[in-house]
Amino acid sequence: MAFFKSVISKLKKGLERTRETLVTGLRSMLLGRRLDEGLISELEARLLQSDVGVKTTARLITSIREQFRAGKIESGDQVLEFIKTDLKNLWPPADRELRTAAPGAGPTVILMTGVNGVGKTTSIAKLCWLLRSQGRTVLLGACDTFRAGAVRQLEIWSERLGVDLVKGQQGGDPAAVAFDACAAAKARGVDVLILDTAGRLHTQDSLMRQLSKICGVVNRQIPGGPHEVLLVLDATSGQSALRQAEEFSKSAGVTGIFLAKLDGTAKGGVVVAIRDATSIPVKFIGVGETPEDIETFEPAAFVDALFSA
């Protein structure tokens, strides 16, 4: 119970800006008011202005209207509780655990992907910290050979976290780095290998082909790998993050989402929109700037933190 409270406290802090924009506005609109068609229309407009998404808004408003006309909801206070309960039920039981290699099958390989600027390198550092706090050994592979800055950022984090890094020449073949990193991970007997990849857009066919090539190299070196392909999204980009999730969901192999920079945005409602737009589960969220500011995504804890006073 103490652990759950600490998670809620950390989430509350990380979701402060989202709560001020979305939930505080809903409270001021709904609390103490009788429900009628006019208030429902106001609520619809407010939700559409937020980042919970058109699909979610339409579903919520339809349900609220049905409940109101059936006489089951009569006040704004009840609407607020209805929304909170509905959002908790939005995420059915799902496997949000990190996928790992079978016992004795070699290291677990995690491939990190996403467009430039979403916070991918920092998210790798957070994930590295989390895995090491669980007692697992980690090796990093710098497969973004196109940007010297990306490799240097990863070097800095590897030094701070005390983990080894495999890198190649700038402008070299990213798949060759992946090959070397897999070989090193097996030789050193590490538990987890995390591979950084070049920031790529779904429209950049050559980069997407490069990603497929890396996956092929990994699978030949470590059967079953990569075990996770995590798409890093920037929560501050709101609907842009939603569009990236929609597009990347069409690419086979993406197994989970790491939603970064959730603490720096008033657009945290995009977590809801992503759930309605794609079947890719959000597995991790970044709620601060330090490596320790990572949480596994738990829907109930997220909604409780969002609606907390």
C-alpha positions as CSV (number, residue, x, y, z in Angstrom):
1,M,0.0,0.0,0.0
2,A,2.9,2.4,0.8
3,F,4.4,1.7,-2.6
4,F,1.0,2.4,-4.3
5,K,0.7,5.7,-2.4
6,S,4.2,6.7,-3.5
7,V,3.4,6.0,-7.1
8,I,0.2,8.1,-6.9
9,S,2.2,10.9,-5.3
10,K,4.8,10.9,-8.0
11,L,2.1,10.7,-10.8
12,K,0.2,13.6,-9.2
13,K,3.3,15.7,-9.4
14,G,4.0,14.7,-12.9
15,L,0.4,15.3,-14.0
16,E,0.0,18.7,-12.3
17,R,-0.2,20.7,-15.5
18,T,-2.6,18.3,-17.2
19,R,-4.8,18.2,-14.1
20,E,-4.9,22.0,-13.9
21,T,-6.0,22.3,-17.5
22,L,-8.3,19.3,-17.9
23,V,-9.7,18.2,-14.6
24,T,-9.8,21.6,-12.8
25,G,-11.8,22.9,-15.8
26,L,-14.2,20.0,-15.6
27,R,-14.7,20.4,-11.9
28,S,-15.5,24.1,-12.2
29,M,-18.0,23.4,-15.0
30,L,-19.7,20.4,-13.5
31,L,-19.7,20.5,-9.7
32,G,-22.9,21.8,-8.1
33,R,-24.9,22.0,-11.3
34,R,-28.0,20.1,-12.5
35,L,-27.4,18.2,-15.6
36,D,-29.3,19.2,-18.8
37,E,-28.7,19.2,-22.5
38,G,-27.0,22.6,-22.3
39,L,-24.4,21.4,-19.8
40,I,-23.8,18.2,-21.8
41,S,-23.1,20.4,-24.9
42,E,-20.7,22.5,-22.8
43,L,-19.0,19.4,-21.6
44,E,-18.6,18.1,-25.2
45,A,-17.0,21.4,-26.3
46,R,-14.6,21.3,-23.3
47,L,-13.5,17.7,-24.0
48,L,-13.0,18.4,-27.7
49,Q,-10.6,21.3,-26.7
50,S,-8.6,18.9,-24.6
51,D,-6.3,16.2,-25.9
52,V,-8.5,13.2,-25.0
53,G,-9.4,12.9,-28.6
54,V,-12.5,13.1,-30.8
55,K,-13.3,9.4,-30.6
56,T,-13.1,9.4,-26.8
57,T,-15.2,12.5,-26.5
58,A,-17.9,11.1,-28.8
59,R,-18.1,7.9,-26.8
60,L,-18.3,9.7,-23.5
61,I,-20.9,12.2,-24.5
62,T,-23.1,9.4,-26.1
63,S,-22.9,7.4,-22.8
64,I,-23.7,10.4,-20.7
65,R,-26.7,11.4,-22.8
66,E,-28.0,7.9,-22.5
67,Q,-27.6,7.8,-18.8
68,F,-29.2,11.3,-18.4
69,R,-32.2,10.5,-20.5
70,A,-32.7,7.2,-18.6
71,G,-32.7,9.2,-15.4
72,K,-29.6,7.5,-14.0
73,I,-27.4,10.7,-14.0
74,E,-28.9,14.0,-12.8
75,S,-26.0,16.2,-11.6
76,G,-22.6,17.4,-12.8
77,D,-21.1,15.7,-9.7
78,Q,-22.3,12.4,-11.0
79,V,-21.0,13.2,-14.5
80,L,-17.5,13.7,-13.1
81,E,-17.5,10.4,-11.3
82,F,-18.9,8.7,-14.4
83,I,-16.0,10.1,-16.5
84,K,-13.5,8.9,-13.9
85,T,-15.0,5.4,-13.8
86,D,-15.3,5.2,-17.6
87,L,-11.6,6.2,-18.1
88,K,-10.5,3.5,-15.7
89,N,-12.5,0.9,-17.7
90,L,-11.1,2.1,-21.0
91,W,-8.0,-0.1,-20.5
92,P,-9.0,-3.7,-20.4
93,P,-6.6,-6.2,-18.7
94,A,-3.6,-6.3,-21.0
95,D,0.0,-7.4,-21.0
96,R,1.9,-4.2,-20.1
97,E,4.8,-6.2,-18.7
98,L,8.2,-5.8,-20.4
99,R,8.7,-8.8,-22.7
100,T,11.8,-10.8,-22.0
101,A,13.8,-13.6,-23.5
102,A,13.0,-17.1,-22.4
103,P,15.2,-18.5,-19.6
104,G,18.5,-19.5,-21.1
105,A,17.8,-18.0,-24.5
106,G,20.3,-15.2,-24.2
107,P,19.8,-11.5,-23.4
108,T,16.5,-9.7,-23.7
109,V,16.8,-7.1,-26.6
110,I,14.8,-3.9,-26.5
111,L,14.8,-1.7,-29.6
112,M,13.9,2.0,-29.0
113,T,12.4,3.9,-31.9
114,G,10.7,7.3,-32.5
115,V,11.2,10.6,-34.3
116,N,13.9,13.0,-33.4
117,G,13.3,15.3,-30.5
118,V,10.8,13.1,-28.6
119,G,13.2,12.4,-25.7
120,K,14.3,8.9,-26.8
121,T,17.8,9.1,-25.3
122,T,16.5,10.3,-21.9
123,S,13.9,7.6,-22.0
124,I,16.6,5.0,-22.6
125,A,18.4,6.3,-19.5
126,K,15.2,6.0,-17.5
127,L,14.6,2.5,-18.7
128,C,18.2,1.6,-18.0
129,W,17.9,2.9,-14.4
130,L,14.6,0.9,-13.9
131,L,16.1,-2.3,-15.1
132,R,19.3,-1.9,-13.0
133,S,17.1,-1.1,-9.9
134,Q,15.5,-4.5,-10.5
135,G,18.9,-6.1,-10.3
136,R,19.4,-6.7,-14.1
137,T,22.6,-6.0,-16.0
138,V,22.3,-3.7,-19.0
139,L,24.3,-3.0,-22.1
140,L,23.6,-0.1,-24.5
141,G,24.0,-0.1,-28.3
142,A,24.3,3.2,-30.2
143,C,22.7,2.4,-33.5
144,D,21.9,6.0,-34.4
145,T,25.1,6.5,-36.4
146,F,23.7,9.4,-38.4
147,R,24.0,12.0,-35.5
148,A,27.2,12.4,-33.5
149,G,25.2,14.2,-30.9
150,A,22.9,11.2,-30.3
151,V,25.9,8.9,-29.7
152,R,27.5,11.5,-27.4
153,Q,24.3,11.8,-25.4
154,L,24.1,8.1,-24.9
155,E,27.8,8.0,-23.9
156,I,27.1,10.6,-21.2
157,W,24.2,8.6,-19.8
158,S,26.1,5.4,-19.9
159,E,28.9,7.0,-17.9
160,R,26.5,8.4,-15.4
161,L,24.6,5.1,-15.0
162,G,27.7,3.0,-15.0
163,V,26.8,0.8,-18.0
164,D,28.8,-0.2,-21.0
165,L,28.1,1.2,-24.5
166,V,28.8,-0.3,-27.9
167,K,29.1,2.2,-30.7
168,G,30.4,2.4,-34.3
169,Q,31.8,5.0,-36.6
170,Q,29.7,8.1,-37.4
171,G,27.9,7.5,-40.7
172,G,28.5,3.8,-40.4
173,D,26.0,0.9,-40.9
174,P,23.6,0.9,-37.9
175,A,22.9,-2.8,-38.4
176,A,26.7,-3.5,-38.0
177,V,26.5,-1.7,-34.6
178,A,23.5,-3.9,-33.7
179,F,25.5,-7.0,-34.7
180,D,28.5,-6.0,-32.5
181,A,26.2,-5.1,-29.6
182,C,24.4,-8.4,-29.8
183,A,27.8,-10.3,-29.9
184,A,29.0,-8.2,-26.9
185,A,25.8,-8.8,-24.9
186,K,26.1,-12.6,-25.4
187,A,29.8,-12.7,-24.6
188,R,29.4,-10.6,-21.4
189,G,26.3,-12.5,-20.3
190,V,24.2,-9.3,-19.7
191,D,20.5,-9.6,-19.0
192,V,19.3,-6.8,-21.2
193,L,20.6,-5.1,-24.4
194,I,19.0,-1.7,-25.3
195,L,19.5,-0.5,-28.8
196,D,19.0,3.2,-29.7
197,T,18.0,3.8,-33.4
198,A,18.0,6.9,-35.6
199,G,15.0,9.2,-35.2
200,R,12.8,8.2,-38.0
201,L,9.5,9.3,-39.5
202,H,7.0,6.8,-40.8
203,T,7.3,8.6,-44.2
204,Q,11.0,8.0,-44.4
205,D,11.1,4.7,-46.2
206,S,14.8,4.3,-46.2
207,L,15.0,4.7,-42.4
208,M,12.1,2.3,-41.9
209,R,13.9,-0.2,-44.0
210,Q,17.0,0.3,-41.9
211,L,14.9,-0.4,-38.8
212,S,13.7,-3.7,-40.4
213,K,17.4,-4.5,-41.2
214,I,18.4,-4.0,-37.6
215,C,15.6,-6.2,-36.4
216,G,16.7,-8.9,-38.9
217,V,20.3,-8.8,-37.6
218,V,19.2,-9.0,-34.0
219,N,17.0,-11.9,-34.7
220,R,19.7,-13.9,-36.4
221,Q,22.1,-13.1,-33.5
222,I,19.6,-13.7,-30.7
223,P,16.6,-15.8,-31.8
224,G,13.3,-14.2,-30.6
225,G,14.9,-10.7,-30.5
226,P,14.1,-7.9,-30.4
227,H,11.7,-8.9,-27.7
228,E,10.4,-5.4,-27.3
229,V,10.2,-2.6,-29.8
230,L,9.3,0.5,-27.8
231,L,8.0,3.6,-29.6
232,V,8.9,6.8,-27.7
233,L,6.3,9.6,-28.0
234,D,6.5,13.1,-26.7
235,A,3.4,13.9,-24.6
236,T,3.9,17.6,-25.0
237,S,3.2,17.3,-28.7
238,G,-0.4,16.2,-28.0
239,Q,-2.2,15.3,-31.2
240,S,1.1,15.0,-33.1
241,A,2.0,12.2,-30.7
242,L,-1.4,10.6,-31.4
243,R,-0.8,10.7,-35.2
244,Q,2.7,9.1,-34.7
245,A,1.1,6.3,-32.6
246,E,-1.5,5.7,-35.3
247,E,1.1,5.5,-38.1
248,F,3.6,3.4,-36.2
249,S,0.8,1.0,-35.1
250,K,0.7,0.1,-38.8
251,S,4.3,-1.0,-38.7
252,A,4.6,-4.6,-37.6
253,G,6.8,-5.2,-34.6
254,V,6.0,-2.2,-32.3
255,T,5.1,-3.8,-29.0
256,G,4.7,-0.9,-26.6
257,I,4.8,2.9,-26.1
258,F,7.0,4.9,-23.8
259,L,5.3,8.3,-23.3
260,A,7.9,10.8,-22.4
261,K,7.7,14.3,-21.0
262,L,4.4,13.8,-19.3
263,D,5.4,16.1,-16.5
264,G,6.0,19.0,-18.9
265,T,2.7,19.2,-20.6
266,A,-1.0,20.1,-20.1
267,K,-1.7,17.5,-22.8
268,G,-1.5,14.4,-20.7
269,G,-5.0,13.5,-21.9
270,V,-3.3,12.2,-25.0
271,V,-2.8,8.9,-23.1
272,V,-6.5,8.4,-23.4
273,A,-6.6,9.4,-27.1
274,I,-3.8,6.9,-27.8
275,R,-5.7,4.1,-26.2
276,D,-8.7,4.8,-28.4
277,A,-6.6,5.2,-31.6
278,T,-4.3,2.2,-31.4
279,S,-4.0,-1.2,-29.7
280,I,-0.3,-0.6,-28.8
281,P,-0.2,-0.5,-25.0
282,V,1.5,2.3,-23.2
283,K,4.0,0.5,-21.0
284,F,6.1,3.3,-19.5
285,I,5.7,7.0,-18.8
286,G,8.3,9.7,-18.0
287,V,7.2,12.0,-15.2
288,G,10.4,14.1,-14.6
289,E,13.9,14.9,-15.8
290,T,16.0,12.4,-13.9
291,P,16.5,8.7,-14.7
292,E,14.5,7.8,-11.6
293,D,11.4,9.6,-13.0
294,I,9.9,6.6,-14.8
295,E,6.8,4.7,-14.0
296,T,5.3,1.6,-15.4
297,F,1.9,2.6,-16.8
298,E,-1.0,1.5,-14.5
299,P,-4.4,2.8,-15.7
300,A,-6.1,3.0,-12.3
301,A,-3.2,4.8,-10.7
302,F,-3.0,7.2,-13.7
303,V,-6.7,8.1,-13.5
304,D,-6.6,8.4,-9.7
305,A,-3.6,10.8,-9.9
306,L,-5.2,12.8,-12.7
307,F,-8.5,13.3,-10.8
308,S,-6.9,13.8,-7.4
309,A,-7.6,17.0,-5.5
